[in-house]
């Protein structure tokens, strides 16, 4: 289903995929996703040898941090993105937010809150704002961050990327653009060695 959503939205001009986990421990997973999608789907030719120059541009982000630095663009900028959230049910240790200013009305909404609850509510507000602004978004929820759930996430995104290759009629398992730059780098180094 994930690949179908990504592909169908790309056909409507939504060619940028933002992965925004609401868990600091998943930021490296978002980095991995960026590499996977870029290398696997960005291709000049399709399986029939026709020049198609297809691809989806991946962006990794971290909620709550990047919702403040990027969501203005996502809500009101070009409507060319799919925002994919990852939320975690069990975040671990609950840390209360100190009530340092009990008589200050501007922070009264934080009374008796904790950081886990705040992160969850910020995710909800961000997703609702995008939906309100008719920006496509979806949420993948995992119970907790452990090897089992990470394995499921890896399988989900690897499988979706394989299916995207089929939808775009491209080979998702090669990287000729990367190989070209590697070969050119090697040749430049060999030429410099000869000249020394």
PAZAPA-4460 file (N, C-alpha, C; in steps of 0.05 Angstrom, whole numbers, plus 32768, in hexadecimal, padded with zeros to 4 digits):
% residues 196
    n_x    n_y    n_z   ca_x   ca_y   ca_z    c_x    c_y    c_z   seq   type   mol
   8010   7FE8   8000   8000   8000   8000   8011   8019   8000     1      X     A
   8027   8019   800F   8039   8030   8010   8043   8038   7FF5     2      X     A
   804D   8024   7FE6   8057   8029   7FCB   8041   8034   7FB8     3      X     A
   8029   8029   7FBB   8013   8033   7FAA   800D   8050   7FB0     4      X     A
   800D   8057   7FCA   8008   8073   7FD1   801E   8085   7FC6     5      X     A
   8037   807D   7FCA   804D   808D   7FBF   804C   8090   7FA1     6      X     A
   8046   807A   7F93   8045   807B   7F76   802E   808C   7F6C     7      X     A
   8016   8087   7F76   7FFE   8096   7F6D   8001   80B4   7F73     8      X     A
   800C   80BB   7F8A   8010   80D7   7F8F   8026   80E3   7F7D     9      X     A
   803A   80D4   7F76   804F   80DE   7F64   8043   80E5   7F49    10      X     A
   802E   80D6   7F41   8021   80DB   7F27   8011   80F5   7F28    11      X     A
   800C   80FF   7F40   7FFE   8118   7F44   8011   812E   7F4C    12      X     A
   802B   812A   7F47   803F   813F   7F4D   804A   813F   7F68    13      X     A
   8043   812C   7F79   804E   812B   7F94   8067   8119   7F93    14      X     A
   807D   8124   7F8B   8096   8115   7F86   80AA   8118   7F9C    15      X     A
   80A3   8125   7FB2   80B5   8127   7FC9   80A9   8117   7FE0    16      X     A
   80B8   8105   7FEB   80AF   80F5   8002   80BF   80FC   801B    17      X     A
   80B1   8106   802F   80BD   810E   8048   80B7   80F8   805D    18      X     A
   80CC   80ED   8069   80C8   80DA   807F   80CF   80E8   8099    19      X     A
   80BB   80EB   80AA   80BE   80F9   80C3   80B7   80E8   80DB    20      X     A
   80CA   80D9   80E6   80C4   80CA   80FE   80C3   80DD   8117    21      X     A
   80B0   80D7   8128   80AE   80E6   8141   80BC   80D6   8157    22      X     A
   80D5   80D0   8153   80E6   80C2   8166   8103   80C7   815E    23      X     A
   8112   80D3   8170   812E   80D9   816B   813E   80C0   8163    24      X     A
   8137   80A9   816E   8145   8090   8168   8141   8087   814B    25      X     A
   812E   8092   813D   8129   808A   8121   8134   809D   810C    26      X     A
   8144   80B1   8114   814F   80C4   8101   8162   80B6   80ED    27      X     A
   8171   80A2   80F6   8183   8094   80E4   8173   8082   80D1    28      X     A
   815C   8079   80DA   814B   806A   80C8   8141   807C   80B2    29      X     A
   813B   8095   80B8   8132   80A8   80A4   8149   80AE   8090    30      X     A
   8162   80AF   809A   8179   80B2   8089   817B   809A   8076    31      X     A
   8178   8082   8080   8179   806A   8070   8163   806B   805A    32      X     A
   814B   8073   8062   8135   8075   804E   813C   8088   8038    33      X     A
   8149   809E   803F   8151   80B2   802A   8163   80A5   8015    34      X     A
   8177   8096   801F   8189   8089   800C   817A   8073   7FFC    35      X     A
   816A   8063   8009   815C   804D   7FFB   814A   8058   7FE5    36      X     A
   813A   806C   7FEA   8128   8076   7FD6   8137   8084   7FBF    37      X     A
   814B   8094   7FC6   8159   80A3   7FB1   8168   8090   7F9E    38      X     A
   8177   807D   7FAA   8187   806A   7F99   8175   8057   7F89    39      X     A
   8160   804E   7F95   8150   8039   7F89   813D   8044   7F73    40      X     A
   8132   805B   7F77   811C   8064   7F65   8125   807A   7F52    41      X     A
   813A   8088   7F57   8143   809D   7F45   8152   8091   7F2D    42      X     A
   8144   808F   7F16   8150   8081   7EFF   814B   8091   7EE5    43      X     A
   815F   8090   7ED4   815C   809D   7EBA   814B   808D   7EA6    44      X     A
   814F   8072   7EA6   8142   8061   7E93   8130   804D   7EA1    45      X     A
   811A   8046   7E93   8109   8031   7E9E   8113   8015   7E94    46      X     A
   8104   8001   7E9B   810C   7FE5   7E93   810B   7FE0   7E75    47      X     A
   80FD   7FF1   7E67   80FB   7FEF   7E49   8110   7FFE   7E3B    48      X     A
   8122   800C   7E4A   8138   801B   7E3E   8130   8038   7E37    49      X     A
   8118   8040   7E3D   810F   805B   7E37   8119   806E   7E4D    50      X     A
   8120   8086   7E44   8128   809B   7E58   810F   80A6   7E65    51      X     A
   810E   80A3   7E80   80F6   80AC   7E8F   80FD   80BF   7EA5    52      X     A
   8116   80BF   7EAF   811F   80D1   7EC4   810A   80D2   7EDB    53      X     A
   8105   80BC   7EE8   80F1   80BA   7EFD   80FF   80BA   7F18    54      X     A
   80F0   80C0   7F2C   80FA   80BE   7F48   80E9   80CD   7F5B    55      X     A
   80ED   80C7   7F74   80E0   80D5   7F8A   80F7   80E1   7F9B    56      X     A
   80F4   80FA   7FA3   8108   8107   7FB3   8102   8102   7FD0    57      X     A
   8114   80F5   7FDE   8110   80EF   7FFB   811B   8105   800C    58      X     A
   810C   810C   8021   8116   811E   8035   8112   8111   8050    59      X     A
   8127   8111   8061   8124   8107   807C   8120   811E   808F    60      X     A
   810F   811B   80A2   8109   8130   80B5   8105   8122   80D0    61      X     A
   8105   8132   80E5   8101   8127   8100   80EC   8138   810E    62      X     A
   80D6   812B   8115   80C2   8138   8125   80CB   8136   8142    63      X     A
   80C9   8149   8151   80BD   8163   8151   80CF   8178   8145    64      X     A
   80E9   8173   8145   80FD   8187   813D   80F6   8194   8122    65      X     A
   80F4   8182   810D   80F1   818D   80F2   80D4   8196   80EB    66      X     A
   80C1   818F   80FC   80A6   8199   80F7   80A7   81B8   80F9    67      X     A
   80B8   81C2   810B   80BA   81DF   810F   80CB   81EC   80F9    68      X     A
   80DE   81DD   80EE   80EF   81EA   80DA   80E5   81E5   80BD    69      X     A
   80D4   81D1   80B9   80CC   81CB   809E   80AD   81CC   8099    70      X     A
   809D   81CB   80AE   8080   81C7   80A9   8073   81E0   809C    71      X     A
   807F   81F7   809E   8074   820E   8090   8074   8209   8072    72      X     A
   808B   81FE   8068   808D   81F7   804C   8079   81E1   8045    73      X     A
   8077   81CD   8056   8066   81B6   8050   8048   81BE   8050    74      X     A
   8041   81D1   8060   8025   81D9   8062   801D   81EE   804D    75      X     A
   802F   8200   8046   8027   8216   8034   8038   8219   801B    76      X     A
   804D   8209   8019   805E   820A   8001   8052   81F9   7FEB    77      X     A
   8062   81F1   7FD7   8058   81E1   7FC1   804C   81C7   7FCC    78      X     A
   8036   81C0   7FC1   8028   81A7   7FC9   8033   8190   7FB9    79      X     A
   804C   8189   7FBD   805A   8175   7FAD   8066   815F   7FBF    80      X     A
   805C   815C   7FD8   8068   814A   7FEB   8054   8136   7FF7    81      X     A
   805E   811F   7FFE   8051   810C   800F   8060   810C   8029    82      X     A
   8053   8111   803F   805F   8111   8059   8058   80F6   8066    83      X     A
   806D   80E7   806E   8069   80CD   807B   8073   80CF   8098    84      X     A
   8061   80CC   80AB   8069   80CD   80C7   806D   80B1   80D1    85      X     A
   8080   80AE   80E4   8082   8096   80F4   807E   809E   8111    86      X     A
   806A   8092   811D   8065   8098   813A   8069   807E   814A    87      X     A
   8070   8082   8163   8077   806B   8174   8064   806C   818C    88      X     A
   8056   8056   8192   8044   8054   81A8   8052   8056   81C3    89      X     A
   8066   8046   81C7   8074   8044   81E0   8090   8052   81DD    90      X     A
   8092   8069   81E9   80AB   8079   81E5   80BF   8074   81FB    91      X     A
   80B9   8064   820F   80CC   805F   8224   80C6   8070   823D    92      X     A
   80DB   807A   8249   80D9   808A   8261   80C8   80A2   825E    93      X     A
   80B6   80A7   8270   80A5   80BE   8270   80B2   80D4   8280    94      X     A
   80B7   80EB   8273   80C4   8102   8280   80AF   8118   8283    95      X     A
   80A8   8120   829C   8095   8135   829F   80A1   8150   8297    96      X     A
   808F   8162   828E   8098   817D   8288   8095   818D   82A2    97      X     A
   80AB   8199   82AB   80AA   81A8   82C4   8096   81C0   82C2    98      X     A
   8088   81C4   82D7   8075   81DA   82D9   8082   81F2   82E7    99      X     A
   8094   81FF   82D9   80A5   8214   82E5   8095   822E   82E9   100      X     A
   8081   8232   82D9   8071   824B   82DA   8054   8245   82DD   101      X     A
   804B   823C   82F4   802F   8233   82F8   801A   8249   82F4   102      X     A
   8022   8262   82F6   800F   8278   82F3   8010   8285   82D8   103      X     A
   8020   827A   82C6   8023   8286   82AB   800F   8279   8298   104      X     A
   7FFB   8288   828F   7FE7   827D   827E   7FF1   8272   8263   105      X     A
   8007   827E   8258   8010   8275   823E   801C   8259   823E   106      X     A
   8022   824E   8255   802D   8233   8256   801B   8220   8267   107      X     A
   8003   822A   826D   7FF0   821A   827E   7FE9   81FF   8270   108      X     A
   7FE9   81FF   8255   7FE1   81E7   8247   7FF5   81D0   824C   109      X     A
   800D   81D6   8255   8021   81C2   825A   801F   81B6   8277   110      X     A
   800D   81C0   8287   800A   81B6   82A2   8003   8199   82A2   111      X     A
   8011   8189   82B2   800E   816C   82B4   8014   815D   829A   112      X     A
   8022   816A   8288   802A   815C   826F   8046   8150   8272   113      X     A
   804C   813D   8260   8067   8132   825F   8071   8134   8242   114      X     A
   808B   812F   823F   8097   8132   8224   808C   811E   8210   115      X     A
   8086   8106   8219   807B   80F2   8206   8060   80FB   81FC   116      X     A
   804F   8105   820E   8035   810F   8206   8038   8127   81F3   117      X     A
   804B   8139   81F9   804F   8150   81E8   8057   8149   81CC   118      X     A
   806A   8135   81CA   8072   812C   81AF   805B   8121   81A0   119      X     A
   804A   8110   81AD   8033   8104   81A0   801F   811A   8197   120      X     A
   801A   812D   81A7   8007   8142   81A0   8012   8154   818A   121      X     A
   802C   8159   818A   8038   8168   8174   8036   8159   815A   122      X     A
   803A   813F   815A   8036   812F   8142   8019   8132   8138   123      X     A
   8006   812F   814A   7FEA   8131   8143   7FE3   814D   8136   124      X     A
   7FED   8162   8143   7FE9   817D   8138   7FF5   8180   811D   125      X     A
   800D   8176   8119   801A   8178   80FF   800B   8169   80E9   126      X     A
   8003   8151   80EF   7FF4   8141   80DC   7FD9   814E   80D5   127      X     A
   7FCB   8158   80E9   7FB2   8165   80E5   7FB4   817E   80D4   128      X     A
   7FCA   818D   80D9   7FCE   81A6   80C9   7FD3   819F   80AC   129      X     A
   7FE3   818A   80A7   7FE7   8182   808B   7FCD   8179   807E   130      X     A
   7FBE   816A   808C   7FA4   8160   8081   7F92   8178   807C   131      X     A
   7F91   818B   808F   7F81   81A3   808B   7F89   81B2   8072   132      X     A
   7FA3   81B3   806C   7FAD   81C1   8055   7FAE   81AF   803C   133      X     A
   7FA1   8198   803D   7F9F   8185   8027   7FBA   817C   801D   134      X     A
   7FCC   8177   8030   7FE7   816D   8029   7FE7   814F   8030   135      X     A
   7FED   813E   801D   7FEC   8121   8022   8000   8119   8038   136      X     A
   7FF6   8109   804B   8007   80FF   8061   7FFC   80E5   806A   137      X     A
   800D   80D4   8075   8005   80BB   8080   8016   80B5   8098   138      X     A
   800C   80A3   80A9   801A   809D   80C2   801E   807F   80C4   139      X     A
   8036   8077   80CA   803E   805C   80D0   8043   805B   80EE   140      X     A
   8034   804A   80FC   8037   8048   8119   8044   802E   8121   141      X     A
   8059   8030   8132   8064   8017   813D   8061   8018   815B   142      X     A
   8061   8001   8168   805C   8000   8184   8073   800B   8194   143      X     A
   808C   8003   818C   80A4   800C   819A   80BC   800A   8188   144      X     A
   80D2   8015   8190   80EA   8014   8180   80FB   7FFD   818B   145      X     A
   80FB   7FE7   817D   810B   7FD0   8183   8112   7FC1   8169   146      X     A
   8122   7FAC   816B   812B   7F9E   8153   8113   7F93   8142   147      X     A
   80FE   7F8A   814F   80E8   7F7F   8141   80D9   7F95   8130   148      X     A
   80D4   7FAB   813D   80C5   7FC1   812F   80D7   7FCF   811A   149      X     A
   80F1   7FD1   8120   8103   7FDC   810C   8105   7FCA   80F4   150      X     A
   8106   7FB0   80F9   8106   7F9D   80E3   80ED   7FA0   80D1   151      X     A
   80D6   7FA4   80DE   80BD   7FA8   80CF   80BE   7FC1   80BE   152      X     A
   80CA   7FD6   80CA   80CC   7FEF   80BA   80DF   7FEC   80A2   153      X     A
   80F6   7FDE   80A7   8108   7FD9   8090   80FA   7FC9   807A   154      X     A
   80EC   7FB5   8082   80DE   7FA4   806E   80C8   7FB4   805F   155      X     A
   80B9   7FC4   806E   80A4   7FD4   8062   80B0   7FE6   804C   156      X     A
   80C5   7FF5   8053   80D0   8009   8040   80E0   7FFB   8029   157      X     A
   80ED   7FE5   802F   80FB   7FD6   8019   80E6   7FCB   8006   158      X     A
   80D1   7FBF   8011   80BC   7FB4   8000   80AE   7FC9   7FEF   159      X     A
   80A8   7FDF   7FFC   809B   7FF5   7FEE   80AC   8000   7FD7   160      X     A
   80C6   8001   7FDC   80D9   800B   7FC8   80DA   7FF8   7FB1   161      X     A
   80DA   7FDE   7FB6   80DA   7FCA   7FA1   80C1   7FCD   7F90   162      X     A
   80AA   7FD0   7F9D   8091   7FD3   7F8D   8091   7FED   7F7E   163      X     A
   809D   8003   7F89   809F   801C   7F7A   80AF   8018   7F60   164      X     A
   80C4   8008   7F62   80D3   8002   7F49   80C1   7FF5   7F34   165      X     A
   80B0   7FE3   7F3C   809D   7FD6   7F2A   8089   7FEA   7F1E   166      X     A
   807E   7FFB   7F30   806B   800F   7F27   8078   8022   7F12   167      X     A
   8090   802B   7F17   809E   803D   7F05   80AB   802E   7EED   168      X     A
   80AB   8014   7EEE   80B7   8003   7ED9   80D5   8009   7ED7   169      X     A
   80E2   800A   7EEE   80FF   800F   7EEF   810B   7FF9   7F01   170      X     A
   8126   7FF6   7EFF   8134   7FE3   7F0F   813B   7FF1   7F2A   171      X     A
   812E   7FE9   7F3F   8133   7FF5   7F59   814C   7FEA   7F67   172      X     A
   815B   7FD8   7F59   8171   7FCA   7F66   818C   7FD1   7F5A   173      X     A
   818E   7FE5   7F4A   81A8   7FEE   7F40   81AB   800C   7F46   174      X     A
   81C2   8016   7F41   81C8   8033   7F47   81DC   803D   7F33   175      X     A
   81D5   803E   7F19   81E9   8046   7F05   81F3   8063   7F08   176      X     A
   81E2   8075   7F13   81EC   8090   7F18   8201   8091   7F2D   177      X     A
   81FF   8081   7F42   8213   8080   7F56   822C   8073   7F4C   178      X     A
   8229   805E   7F3C   8241   8050   7F31   8250   8063   7F1F   179      X     A
   8242   8073   7F0F   8250   8086   7EFD   8262   8099   7F0D   180      X     A
   8257   80A4   7F22   8267   80B7   7F32   827E   80A9   7F3F   181      X     A
   827B   8090   7F48   8291   8081   7F54   82A7   807C   7F40   182      X     A
   829F   8074   7F28   82B3   806F   7F13   82C2   8088   7F0B   183      X     A
   82B3   809F   7F08   82C0   80B8   7F01   82D3   80C1   7F17   184      X     A
   82CB   80BD   7F30   82DD   80C4   7F46   82F6   80B4   7F45   185      X     A
   82F3   809A   7F40   830A   8088   7F3F   831D   8091   7F28   186      X     A
   8311   8097   7F11   8321   80A0   7EFA   8330   80BA   7EFF   187      X     A
   8323   80CD   7F0D   8330   80E6   7F14   8347   80E1   7F26   188      X     A
   8344   80D0   7F3A   8359   80C9   7F4C   8371   80BC   7F3E   189      X     A
   836A   80AA   7F2B   837F   809C   7F1B   838E   80B0   7F0A   190      X     A
   8380   80C3   7EFE   838D   80D8   7EEE   83A0   80E9   7EFE   191      X     A
   8397   80F1   7F16   83A8   8101   7F28   83C0   80F2   7F31   192      X     A
   83BD   80D8   7F35   83D4   80C7   7F3D   83E9   80C6   7F27   193      X     A
   83DF   80C4   7F0E   83F1   80C3   7EF6   8401   80DD   7EF4   194      X     A
   83F3   80F4   7EFA   8400   810E   7EF5   8414   8114   7F0C   195      X     A
   8413   8106   7F22   8426   810B   7F38   8440   80FE   7F35   196      X     A
***
